[in-house]
């Protein structure tokens, strides 16, 4: 999508309506005009130059929106677009207590007696508003995890492989910490059990809106919510086929990482990474079993049709997958190509007939599917290291030689 044309009047209207809908204030800063917009009442971005410089510095450093949370848990965001920096905030993900609110206003230079609550937007909604503003200004869509990653709260998936410090007991956590409805919770867990990482993360972000309060402290609330999700995700991963040892070691990694998370975005990013990690492990395990199933079905088909002309595209078509994909799966699992495997199956059948049937080698070769006697001899020798004649002379039981001299003895049908 092409970048939107700058229209000052349209932009003013957009941010006025945004403020009316969310309470979120927007400032616009440019070299030509300086700081524009903001709130009529106390405005920390205008009244506190260090805050403005911090926000501008973070915004200029990256293409995607900049997220920033101060020591009071107050959220701000910055977007670089249209030759300017757009600063959103303040907002909080839950009402501040009186003491914290007072310290917030004191730190930013507000006179006593003018204090009032900061607009409340859960972090999920705050992030959604930031994404909408970014889309309006640039015409570009973003994912939650992209923005979190750009702000130093990226995916931790894969790091858990390095952590092997034993199992972590999580018994009873889910009953104590979660307040989502049973149906919604099941949707999240089903996404993990079925290996759908993106759906699992999106469901978690949606459920954030409906979570019961787990602490008066906002950061603690999100930490406990994250622990609950990791707990449930662990069980769902085991249900999806991940080994308990692997699931609990993965859980242990993320729970320890959460201990070191000191901001809400960091906690949410870790939680999302844990859910995606669990679902990814389930998906990889399912893909392995699907691959094995395809190969087993392929072998079964060869066992039933080895006397006929067999082609890779024909079997792949019956399985509903592409021939190159089946060829790769078969080679990886069996250590040989499908063609080599078919030859080995035919040679094994021929070996049995050479020992226990009285027909000629040409007849046996044709019976098991080799198109000519010369090809049969060449492939037989390649697999066994000897010719069909030598094999028969060496391995045919003596007592069977006596029996097969009886007129009318037939093994082939």
C-alpha positions in Angstrom: 0.0 0.0 0.0 1.3 3.5 -0.9 2.0 5.9 1.9 -0.8 8.2 2.8 -0.6 11.8 1.6 -0.2 14.3 4.5 -3.4 16.3 5.1 -3.1 18.5 8.2 -6.9 18.9 8.7 -7.6 15.2 8.2 -4.9 14.3 10.7 -6.2 16.7 13.3 -9.7 15.2 12.9 -8.3 11.7 13.2 -6.5 12.3 16.4 -9.4 14.2 18.0 -11.6 11.2 17.3 -8.9 8.9 18.6 -8.8 10.9 21.9 -12.6 10.8 22.2 -12.6 7.0 21.7 -9.7 6.1 23.9 -8.6 9.1 25.9 -5.1 8.7 24.3 -3.4 12.0 23.6 -1.2 12.4 20.5 1.6 14.9 20.0 3.3 15.7 16.7 6.9 16.8 16.7 8.9 18.0 13.7 12.0 20.1 13.1 10.0 22.8 11.4 7.1 23.2 13.9 8.4 21.7 17.1 5.9 20.1 19.4 2.2 20.3 18.4 -1.0 18.9 19.8 -1.4 17.4 23.2 -3.9 17.8 26.0 -5.5 21.0 27.4 -5.0 19.8 31.0 -1.6 18.7 32.5 0.6 17.3 29.7 3.7 15.4 30.9 5.2 15.4 27.4 5.0 19.2 27.2 5.9 19.9 30.8 8.9 17.6 31.2 11.6 18.1 28.5 13.6 15.0 29.6 10.5 12.8 28.9 10.1 14.4 25.5 13.7 13.8 24.6 13.6 10.2 25.8 10.5 9.5 23.6 11.9 11.3 20.5 15.2 9.5 20.9 13.6 6.1 21.0 11.2 6.9 18.2 14.0 8.0 15.8 16.0 4.8 16.4 13.6 2.4 14.7 11.1 2.1 11.9 8.4 0.3 13.9 6.6 2.0 16.8 8.6 2.6 19.9 7.1 1.5 23.2 8.1 3.0 26.5 7.1 2.5 30.1 8.2 4.7 32.9 9.0 3.7 36.5 5.3 4.2 37.5 4.1 1.8 34.8 2.8 4.5 32.6 2.8 3.7 28.9 3.9 5.9 25.9 4.5 5.2 22.3 6.3 6.9 19.4 5.9 6.5 15.6 8.2 8.0 13.0 6.2 8.9 9.9 5.5 11.7 7.4 8.8 13.5 8.3 7.7 13.8 12.0 7.5 11.9 15.3 4.0 11.1 16.7 4.0 10.6 20.4 1.1 8.7 22.1 0.4 8.8 25.8 0.1 8.7 28.7 -1.9 5.5 29.4 -2.0 2.9 32.1 -3.1 -0.8 31.9 -4.9 -0.5 35.2 -5.8 2.4 37.6 -2.8 3.7 39.6 -3.1 3.8 43.4 -3.1 7.2 45.0 0.5 7.1 46.1 1.8 6.0 42.7 -0.4 8.6 40.9 1.0 11.3 43.2 4.6 10.3 42.5 3.9 10.2 38.8 2.6 13.8 38.7 5.2 15.0 41.1 8.0 13.6 38.9 6.7 15.3 35.8 6.2 18.7 37.5 2.4 18.9 38.1 1.1 21.1 40.8 -0.6 19.4 43.8 -4.3 19.4 43.6 -4.6 18.9 39.8 -4.2 15.1 39.9 -6.6 12.9 38.1 -6.5 9.3 36.8 -4.6 8.6 33.6 -6.6 7.0 30.8 -6.8 3.2 31.3 -6.1 0.9 28.4 -5.0 -2.7 28.8 -1.6 -3.3 27.2 -3.3 -5.3 24.5 -5.6 -2.4 23.6 -2.8 0.1 23.9 -0.8 -2.0 21.4 -3.8 -2.3 19.1 -4.3 1.5 19.1 -0.6 2.0 18.3 -0.9 -0.4 15.4 -4.0 1.4 14.1 -2.2 4.8 14.3 0.9 3.3 12.6 -1.3 1.9 9.8 -3.1 5.3 9.4 0.2 7.2 9.2 2.2 4.7 7.0 -0.3 2.3 5.4 1.7 -0.6 6.7 0.3 -3.5 8.8 2.1 -4.9 11.8 1.9 -7.9 14.1 2.0 -7.7 17.9 5.2 -9.7 18.1 6.9 -7.6 15.4 6.5 -4.5 17.6 7.5 -6.3 20.8 10.6 -7.6 19.1 11.5 -4.2 17.7 11.4 -2.9 21.3 13.7 -5.5 22.7 11.1 -7.9 23.8 11.5 -10.4 20.9 11.0 -14.1 20.6 12.8 -16.3 23.1 11.8 -19.4 21.1 14.7 -21.8 20.8 16.7 -20.6 23.8 14.9 -23.2 25.9 16.9 -25.9 24.1 20.0 -24.7 25.9 18.4 -25.0 29.4 18.4 -28.4 31.0 18.0 -27.8 34.7 15.4 -30.4 35.6 11.7 -30.5 35.9 9.5 -27.7 37.3 6.4 -28.7 39.2 3.4 -26.7 38.2 0.6 -28.6 40.0 -2.5 -26.5 40.8 -1.3 -23.2 39.3 -4.1 -23.0 36.7 -6.9 -23.3 39.2 -5.5 -20.5 41.3 -4.6 -18.0 38.7 -6.9 -18.0 35.7 -10.4 -16.6 35.5 -11.2 -17.0 31.8 -14.3 -18.8 30.7 -13.9 -22.5 30.1 -14.8 -22.2 26.4 -12.2 -19.4 25.7 -9.5 -21.2 27.6 -10.2 -24.4 25.7 -9.7 -22.5 22.4 -6.2 -21.4 23.5 -5.2 -24.9 24.7 -6.6 -26.5 21.6 -4.4 -24.2 19.5 -1.3 -25.4 21.4 -2.4 -29.1 21.3 -2.8 -28.8 17.5 0.5 -27.0 16.9 -1.1 -23.6 15.8 1.4 -21.1 17.2 0.0 -18.0 15.7 -3.5 -18.8 16.8 -2.3 -19.6 20.3 -0.6 -16.2 20.7 -3.6 -14.3 19.2 -6.0 -16.1 21.6 -3.8 -15.2 24.6 -3.8 -11.5 23.5 -7.6 -11.6 23.2 -8.0 -13.3 26.6 -5.9 -10.6 28.2 -8.9 -8.3 28.0 -11.0 -10.6 30.1 -8.5 -11.7 32.7 -9.6 -11.3 36.4 -7.4 -9.1 38.6 -4.5 -11.2 40.0 -2.8 -8.4 41.9 -3.2 -4.8 42.7 0.3 -4.3 41.4 0.0 -4.1 37.6 3.3 -5.8 36.8 2.6 -8.6 39.3 -0.8 -9.1 37.7 0.8 -9.7 34.3 3.5 -11.9 35.7 0.9 -14.1 37.4 -1.2 -14.2 34.2 1.9 -15.2 32.2 2.8 -17.9 34.7 -0.7 -19.3 34.4 -0.4 -19.4 30.6 2.9 -21.1 30.7 1.5 -23.6 33.2 -1.5 -24.4 31.0 0.7 -24.4 27.8 2.9 -27.0 29.4 0.0 -29.4 29.9 -1.4 -28.7 26.5 2.0 -29.4 24.9 2.2 -32.8 26.6 -1.4 -33.5 25.4 -0.2 -32.7 21.9 2.5 -35.3 22.0 5.6 -33.4 23.4 7.4 -35.5 26.0 6.8 -34.4 29.6 10.6 -33.9 30.1 10.8 -31.6 27.1 7.7 -29.7 28.1 8.7 -29.2 31.7 12.2 -28.1 30.8 10.8 -25.6 28.3 8.4 -24.4 31.0 11.2 -24.1 33.5 13.2 -21.8 31.1 10.3 -19.4 30.6 9.3 -19.3 34.2 12.9 -18.4 35.2 13.0 -15.8 32.4 9.8 -14.2 33.7 11.5 -13.7 37.1 13.9 -11.3 35.3 11.2 -9.4 33.3 10.7 -5.9 34.8 8.2 -4.4 32.4 4.8 -5.4 31.2 5.8 -5.6 27.5 8.7 -7.9 28.4 6.4 -10.2 30.4 3.9 -10.3 27.5 6.6 -11.0 25.0 7.9 -13.9 27.1 4.4 -15.3 27.6 3.7 -15.1 23.8 7.1 -16.7 23.1 6.4 -19.5 25.5 3.0 -20.3 23.9 4.5 -20.2 20.4 7.3 -22.4 21.5 5.0 -25.0 23.0 2.8 -25.0 19.9 5.9 -25.1 17.6 7.2 -28.2 19.4 3.8 -29.9 19.0 3.7 -29.0 15.3 7.2 -30.4 14.7 6.3 -33.6 16.4 3.1 -33.9 14.4 5.0 -33.3 11.2 7.4 -36.0 12.1 4.5 -38.5 12.6 2.8 -37.4 9.4 6.1 -37.9 7.6 6.5 -41.4 9.1 2.9 -42.2 8.2 3.5 -41.2 4.6 6.6 -43.4 4.4 4.8 -46.3 6.0 1.9 -46.0 3.6 4.4 -45.9 0.8 6.1 -49.0 2.0 2.7 -50.7 2.4 1.9 -49.9 -1.2 5.2 -51.3 -2.5 4.6 -54.5 -0.5 1.2 -55.0 -2.2 2.2 -53.9 -5.7 5.9 -54.8 -6.1 5.1 -57.1 -9.1 3.6 -54.1 -11.0 5.2 -51.0 -12.4 5.4 -48.5 -9.6 6.1 -44.8 -10.0 6.8 -42.1 -7.4 4.2 -39.6 -8.8 1.5 -42.3 -8.6 2.1 -43.1 -4.9 2.4 -39.4 -4.1 -0.9 -38.7 -5.8 -2.6 -41.5 -3.8 -1.2 -39.9 -0.6 -2.2 -36.4 -1.6 1.3 -35.0 -1.5 3.9 -33.9 -4.1 6.3 -36.4 -5.5 9.4 -34.3 -4.5 8.2 -34.0 -1.0 7.5 -37.8 -0.7 10.9 -38.5 -2.3 12.7 -36.3 0.3 10.7 -37.8 3.2 11.4 -41.4 2.1 15.1 -40.8 1.6 15.4 -39.1 5.0 13.6 -41.9 6.9 14.8 -45.0 5.0 18.3 -43.8 3.9 17.5 -44.9 0.3 15.5 -43.7 -2.6 12.1 -45.2 -3.3 13.5 -46.8 -6.5 16.3 -48.4 -4.4 13.8 -49.6 -1.9 11.6 -51.2 -4.6 14.6 -53.0 -6.0 15.4 -54.4 -2.5 11.8 -55.6 -1.9 11.8 -57.3 -5.3 15.2 -58.9 -4.6 14.0 -60.2 -1.2 11.0 -61.8 -2.9 13.2 -63.3 -5.5 15.6 -64.7 -2.9 12.7 -66.6 -1.3 11.5 -68.0 -4.6 15.1 -69.0 -5.7 15.3 -71.0 -2.5 11.9 -72.6 -2.5 10.5 -72.5 -6.1 11.5 -74.6 -9.0 10.9 -72.1 -11.8 13.6 -70.6 -13.9 15.5 -67.5 -12.9 14.0 -65.6 -15.8 10.5 -66.6 -14.7 11.2 -65.6 -11.1 12.7 -62.3 -12.2 9.6 -61.4 -14.3 7.3 -62.6 -11.5 8.7 -60.1 -8.9 8.6 -57.2 -11.4 12.0 -57.0 -13.1 11.4 -56.2 -16.8 14.3 -58.4 -18.2 16.6 -61.2 -17.0 19.7 -59.1 -17.5 18.3 -56.3 -15.3 17.2 -58.8 -12.7 20.7 -60.3 -12.6 22.4 -56.9 -12.4 20.1 -55.6 -9.6 20.3 -58.9 -7.7 24.0 -58.9 -7.7 24.1 -55.2 -6.7 22.0 -56.0 -3.6 23.3 -59.4 -2.6 26.8 -59.4 -4.0 26.1 -62.6 -6.1 24.2 -63.7 -9.1 20.7 -65.3 -8.8 22.3 -68.7 -10.0 25.0 -68.5 -7.3 22.5 -67.6 -4.7 20.2 -70.5 -5.6 23.1 -73.0 -5.6 24.3 -71.8 -2.2 21.0 -71.4 -0.3 18.5 -73.8 -1.8 17.8 -76.5 0.9 19.0 -80.0 -0.2 15.7 -81.6 1.0 13.8 -79.1 -1.0 15.9 -80.0 -4.1 14.7 -83.6 -3.7 11.1 -82.5 -3.3 11.1 -80.2 -6.3 12.2 -83.0 -8.6 8.7 -84.3 -8.2 6.6 -83.7 -11.4 4.1 -80.8 -11.1 5.7 -79.0 -8.1 4.7 -75.3 -8.4 5.2 -72.3 -6.1 4.5 -69.4 -8.4 0.9 -68.7 -9.2 
